[in-house]
Amino acid sequence: MNVIYEPKGKAREYAELAINLYKGCEHRCRYCYGARGPYIPADRYYGSASPKAHVIERLKKDCNKLNGQCPEILLSFLGDVYQPAEMELCLTRQTIEMLIKHNLPFTILTKGGTRAARDFDLLASYPKARFGTTLIFLNQGDAEHWEPGAASITDRVEAIRQAHERGIKTWISLEPVIDPAQALQIVRELYPIVDHWKVGKINYHHNIERAVDWAGFRLAVTALLDSLGADYYLKRSLYKYDS
């Protein structure tokens, strides 16, 4: 296939298949690995977003090949599908319409907040769709430092609330955890409107990693999620630490 692909390594814990519609991302998250590769300088990757060449036409060919049979497809690992450029280009809405037309299961992960609500009419009428957001802080100052171009915490929570109220299955990516106390509080506050949690630690920031008792966090978040009867997945990296 061309646009729909199989993620490798740690990414595969999130999805067996994925689609990245954009080159670059305006959210400029400091922990993002999108510009870590050798081909795109960070200033160019985070400076603007542009669609991949002929992405909708190529996606149509992939959908025809799948013929309604595939694992859930994630939108997306790179180039947020609801970054500001999307509101003019509408690539994500076209993609959703095509995936629905071909009866393919998919899930959305975004930091774009209520920009995504534009497409909730499509998701609400399609049982094979889920909607998620990345949320790792409750303190807006921390979010502005680490995720300077992303939607506010309040706006992201509002997007989850609206999706939940419309009967859309919701989830939160609690990754990368940087402050365990805030991560635990997010679960306590939002569990009534969240159907699934994915939890993972920060990587490639050794000073932060060394400062956190990850075994203690794993035990605490597991106990909390179990006490709430929550559906969740803890990434394998959290199990590398002995209690």
N, C-alpha and C positions, 0 to 999 in steps of 0.2 A: 504494500500500500504506500501511499504518498504523503498525505497530510495526517492521517490517523497512524500512530506509530506505537511501538511497545517501549515504554520507559525502561531504563536500566538502573541497576544498583538500588540505592535507598529509595529512589522515586517509585520503584515498582511496588513498594509497600502501600502506596496510596492508590495505585491504579494499574491495571494490566494494559490498558490502552489510553492514549491521550491525544489531544489536539492543541497545538499552539498556533493561534491565528496571527499574532503580531510579532514583529521584530522590534525589540526595545520595549521599555516600560517607563511611564512617567511617574510611577509611584516612588521610585528611587530608594527602596528599602535597603538599609545598611547591611542586613544579613543575607540579602539575595545572592544566589550563586550565578545569576543570569549573565553577569559580565565577567565571570571568573575564567571563562574560556580564552583561548589564545587569539580569537579572530575578531572580537568586537571590543574596542576600547571602552572603558566604563563611562567616560563622558559622553560618548556617542550613544551607547546603549540606553542610558538613563535620560538623555537629553530630549528624545522624542520617540514616538512610536509610529510604525508604518506597517501596513498589511503585508503579509507574505505574498509573493507574486502569484496571481491567479488562484488564490487559495480556495475560493468558493467553487470554482470549476473543478479543481483537483479533488476537493472534498467530495463532490458529487460522484466522481468515479469511484472513490473509496467506498462510499455508502452503497453503491450498486454492487460492488464486489462482496460486501458483507451480507447482503440479502437478508437483513433482519436478525442475524445470528452473531452475537459477539458479547464479550464481557462489558461492564459499564465503562464508558469513555469519560475521561476527565477533561474539563475545560477550565483552567489549563495550568501547566507547570511554569511556563515562561510567557511573559507579555500578558498581563492581566486582561481578561476578556471584558472588563468594565472599567478600563482606564478612560480618561477623558476623550481620547480619540474615537472611542467606540460610539459615542453619542452622535457623532456625525457620520461615521462610516457604516455602522449597523452590521458589521460582520458577524457579531455574536448572534443577533436575532436571525439573520439568514441561516446561520449554522444550526441553531435550535430548530427552526422550521424544517430544515433538511433532515436532521436526525429524527424528528417526529414523523416526517413523511415516510422514512424508511424503517420506522418501528424499532429504533435503536436505543438502548438504555444509556443515559448520560448523567453526569453530575457536574455542577459548576462550583468553582472555588474562586473567590474574588475578595479584594479589599476595596471595591468600588462603592460599597454601601448602597444607598437607595437608587443609584443610577440603574441598578439591576431590576428595580421594580417595574421598569418599562416593559419587561418581558415576562412578568409573572402571569399575565393572561395565558401565555403559552404553557408555562410550567404547571399551572394549576389544573389544566385540562388533560395532563399527560402523566399517567401513573409511573412511568419509567424514568422520571426526572427527579433529581434532588438539587437542593441549593445550599451552598455553604460559604462561610466567610472565615478568613484567618483573623484570630483575635488572641492576642497574647498579653495585653495590658488593659487595665482600667484607668490608669493615670494618663490623661491626654498628653501631658508633657513628655512622658516616656515614649508614647506613640509618635509624637512629632519629631523626636530625635531619631528614632529607629526607622520610621515609616513616613518621611516628610511629605510625600505626595499622595498618600493614601487617604481615603475618606476617614472622617473622625470616628472615634469609638462609638459615639452616640448614633451616628448615621449607620454604621455597620450593624449595631444591635437592632436598630429600627428596621433594617432590611430583613434580618432574621425574623423579627416579630411579624412583619407584614407577610412574609412567606408562610410562616406557621399558621397565621390566621386564615390564609387562603387554602390551607390543606396541603401545602407543598412540604415534602419531607426535608428537614433541615439538618445541617451539621456544622460543627465548628472545628477548624483546624487549630488546635492549641499547640502550634509549632511555628517558630522555635521558642520553647520556653526559655526565658531569660531571667525572670523574677518568679520563682516558684510560688511565693505568697500571692501575687496577683493572679497567677494561673489558677490556683485553687479557688480564689474568690470569684473568678469568672464562672467556674462550674457552679458554685453555690447560688449565684445570682441568676444564671441563665438556663439552668437545667429544665425549667418547665416548658421552654419553647425550642429546645434542641433535641433532635431525635438520635443523633450520633455524635461522638467525640473522637477525634484523632489527636494523639498527644505525642510530642517528640521534643527532644532537647535541642539547644543551639549547638551548632558545629562550627569549626574553623575560627572560633574566638576563644583561645586557650585560657586567657585570664578569667573570663567569665565561667568557663567550664570548670576550672580548678576551684573556683570559689563556692560552688554549689554542691551540696550533698545530694547527688542524684539518686542514690539508693533510697535515701529518706524521702525524697520527693515522689519516687515511684510508689513507695508503700503508701504515702499519704494520699496521692491522687487515686490510686486503686481503691483504697478504703472508702474514699469519698464517693467515687462513682458507683461502687458496689452498694453503698448505703442508700443511694438515690435510685437504684434499679436502672442505671443508665446503660445504654449500649455504647461500647467504646472499643478503641484499638490503641494499644501502646506500642510505639515503634521499638524495634529490636535494640536500638542503641541504648535505651533506658535499662535494658537487662544486662548490660555489660558491667554494671556496678554492683558490688556485693554490699549487703546491708550489714 
